[in-house]
Amino acid sequence: MAPRQTPTVLQRRFGAELRRLREETGMSAETAAGLLGTSRTMISNIEAGRFGISEERLRRLASIYECADQALVDTLAGMTGGRRVHWWEEYRGKIPPDFLDVSEIEHYAVRLRTVQTAHLPGLFQTEDHARAIFELFVPPLPRLEVELRVAHRLARQAVVTGDRAVPYVGVIHEAALRMRFGGRKATRAQLNRLLEESDRDNVTFLVIPFEAGGFPMAGDSVLYAEAPNPRLDTVHMDSPTGAVFIDSPTQLANFRTRLDLIEKVALAPEASRDFINAIVRDL
């Protein structure tokens, strides 16, 4: 079997957790390979996400590493079995792979938390709003790629609006609410969309007004995807050079603390709805 040339974020996440389990025992990759009956190179490739393993071998490795967290082992076992074909695969090679990685972590999350200070959450953007954002890229994107990115963004939204809608909490700064991507009419339609979606039982929007002052991670765009097991949570952040995915236990704990603090700064859900309504009336 040839190694994966570009492992997905979930495949890399799986391998990274196996590496942490091994390192927690103080075991070398060579020793682990001997006990599993494979080569050190194979262990390295598994830990880098370049090779997958069967559920049987995963459970053998967990036993070798003396992992007592059965819930974690069961969650990892659910991530084995090869690469499944999901809806976002039709976009592979057509839009940046980071976009597909975000789709993947959202799909497997059991809860989503986001912070947006300049843009509204992609999971709730209207078609016109999303298109207006992509049309501002420098250098300009080809028309076909703009449309592909818009279509992909709209398809992502099923994770919070579809049959398996996951709980979602989104913190939105007033600055993002007042940005008029696509003009006044498009902005009004976009904000009304937020108000409509906030009626869903699984969706909560929390607004931070300008008058709240500073707050942790001001200026950042953050997606915190909670996995079935907290050790497998993932943070996604945008940067000028592309997506950044964070999964170290210490950093995850820090992000959870920051998100808790940010949510306390924000207005309550009903007050947030009133705030958005007031901006709509001013348009």
N, C-alpha and C positions, 0 to 999 in steps of 0.2 A: 504494500500500500504506500502510495506517494504521500509525503507530508503536505499538510495544508500550506499553501503559499501565503494566504492572508486569513488567519484565524479570526473569527468574530469576537466581539467583546465578551460574549458569554463563554465561548470556548477558552479564551485567555483567563477569564475569571475562574473557571473550573480548574484549570491547570495551576493557577496561583494558589488556590486553596489547598490543593494536594501538596504543593511545595511547602506551604506553611505547616501543614500537618506533619510532614517529614521533619522539617526544621525544629518543630516543637519537641520532637523526640531526641534531637541531636544526632539523627542518623544521616549518613552520607548518601548521596545518590547511588554510589557504587554498591553500598551495602543493601539498599532498598532493591536495586536491580537484581542482586544475587538472590534475595529472599523471594522475589516475584518470579524469578526464572527468566529474566530478560537482560538487556544490556543497559549500561549507564546512559548511552546515547538515547535509548528509547525513553528512559525516565525523564531526561532533560527535555525531549520533544513533547512528552505528555504534559510536563509542567509549563511549557511555553505555549500550549494549546495547539501545537502543530499535529499532534496525533490524538485521537479519541481512544477510549477503552471501553470494554464491556462492563455491564453492571457487576458481573462475577469478579472481574479483576479489580474493579473499584472497591468492592467489599473486602477483597483479599488485602489490598493496600491499606484500607482503614484498619484492618486487624493487625497488620504488620506495624502500623504506626500507633497501635494501642489507643485508637480514638474511642472514647467512651460516650461521645455525643451521638446517640443513635438517630436523633432527629436530623442532625447535620448529615450523617451518612446517608440517610434515606433521601434527603433533598439532593445530594450529590448523585445518588443512584438514578434519580429521575432526570438528571442531565446527561446521562450516558445514552448509548444506542445509536450513535451516528448523528449526522446533520439532517434535521428535519427540514422540509421545504415549506416555508411560510410565505405569506402574501408579499412581503417586502423583497423576496428574492427576484421578482420580476423587474425590480429597479437596479439590480446589481450590474455594475459596469456602465450605468446610465447617469447616476448621480453619485456624489461622494460616499464612500463606504461608511463614514461616520454617521450619516443620516440613517443608514440601515442598522447600525449598532444601537442607536437610540431606540429605534422601533423594537429591536430585540429585547432590550432591558425593560422597556415599558410593557411588552407583551407578557413577560414572565414575572412582573412585579405583582405583589399583593396589595400594595398601597403606594401612591405617588405623592410627593411633596415638591413644590417648586417655589422659586423666588424669581420674580421678573422686575427689573427696574427700568428698562428702556423699551422692551417689547412685551406684548401680551402673550400669554401662553399659547404655544403652537397647537396644543390639543384643542383649542377653542377658537382658532382664527377662522374667519370667513375666507372664502375663495378670493374675493377682491383684496382683502387685507394682506393675505399671504402673497399674492401676486405682486402687490405694490412693494413689499419688502424685497422680494427677489429681483425686481426690476431696478433696484437701487445699487446692486452690486457693482464694484469696480475691480477689474474691467467688466463691462456688461456681459451677462450670460446670454448664450444663444437662446432664441425664442423657444426651441424645443426643450432645452434644459429647464428653463423657467417653468414651463407647463408640467414637466415631469416632477419637479420639486413641489409644485403646488399640489399635484395629484397625490404625491406621496404624503404630504403633510395632512391632507384631508383624510386619506385612508388611515393614518395613525389614530385619528380621533375615535375610532371604534373601541379603543381600549377603555375609554371612559363613558362612551355613549351606547355601546353595543350590548349584547346579551350577557357578557361576562364583565360588565362595567366594574372597574376597581375603584376603591375610595380615593379621592383626590382632594388635596388641600393646596390652593395656590395663593401665594402672597404676591400682590401686585402693587407697585409704587404708583403714586399719582402721576409721576412723569410719564409712565408707560400709557396710562389711560388718556393722557392729553396729546399724545403724539398722533398727528393726523396723516397716517399712511393712506394714500389713495384719495385724500380730500375729505371734505366735511361729510358728504353723503355716505361714503364708505365707512368713515369713522363712526357715524351714528349707528349704521347697521351693525358694525362690529361690537359696539358697546351694548346694543340691544341683545345681541347674541349672547354675550356674557351674562346678562340679566336672565335670559331664558334658561341657559344652562345651569345657573345657580339654583334653579328650582329642583334640580335632580337631587335625590336623597344622598347620592355618593359624591356630590360636588360641593366644595366650600371655597369661596373666594374671600380673602382678607386684604383690605386695602390699607396701605401706609400713606397717609397724607403728607404733603410737604411740611406741615406744621409739626409733625412728629419729630423732626430733626434727624440726627444721625442714628444709625442702627448697624448691627453686625452685617458684614458682607455687602454693604451698600455699593452699588455699581456692578455686582456680580449677577450672572444668570445661572441658576442652579436647579438641577433636577436630582432629587434623591429618590431612588427606586428601592423600595423595601422588598426583599426577597422572602420566600417562605421561611428561611432561617436568617436571623440578623447578621450572621457572619458572612453571608453572601450578598449583602446590600451593595449597591453601586451608586456613586455620585457621578453625574455628568455635568461638566461646565464648558461653556463656550469660551474660546480664546481667539485672538486675531489670526493664529496659525492653524486653527482647527479644534476639534473636540478634545477634551481632556477627561479621562475616566479614572476615578479614584476608588480604591478598594482596600487600603490598609486599615486594619482595625482601629488604630489610634485616630486616623483622620476621619473615619466614619463616625466615631464617637464624638469628635469635635464638631462635625457637621450637624449631627443630631442636636447637640447642645445649642449651636448657633440658630438652627431652625426653630427650636423651642423659644429662644429669646426673641427672634424676629416676629413670631406669631403673637407673642405677648404685646409687642409694640403696635401691631396692626389693630385696626378697628374690628369690632365684632362682626359676624356675618351679616346681620340685618343692617347695621350701621354702614357696612361696606356697600350693600345694595343701594341704600339711600344715597351714598356718596356718588356711586356710578350714575344713578338716575339724575342727580343734580348736574353732572357733567353733560349728560345727554340733553338735558333741557337748555343748556347754554349753547349747544351747537346750532 
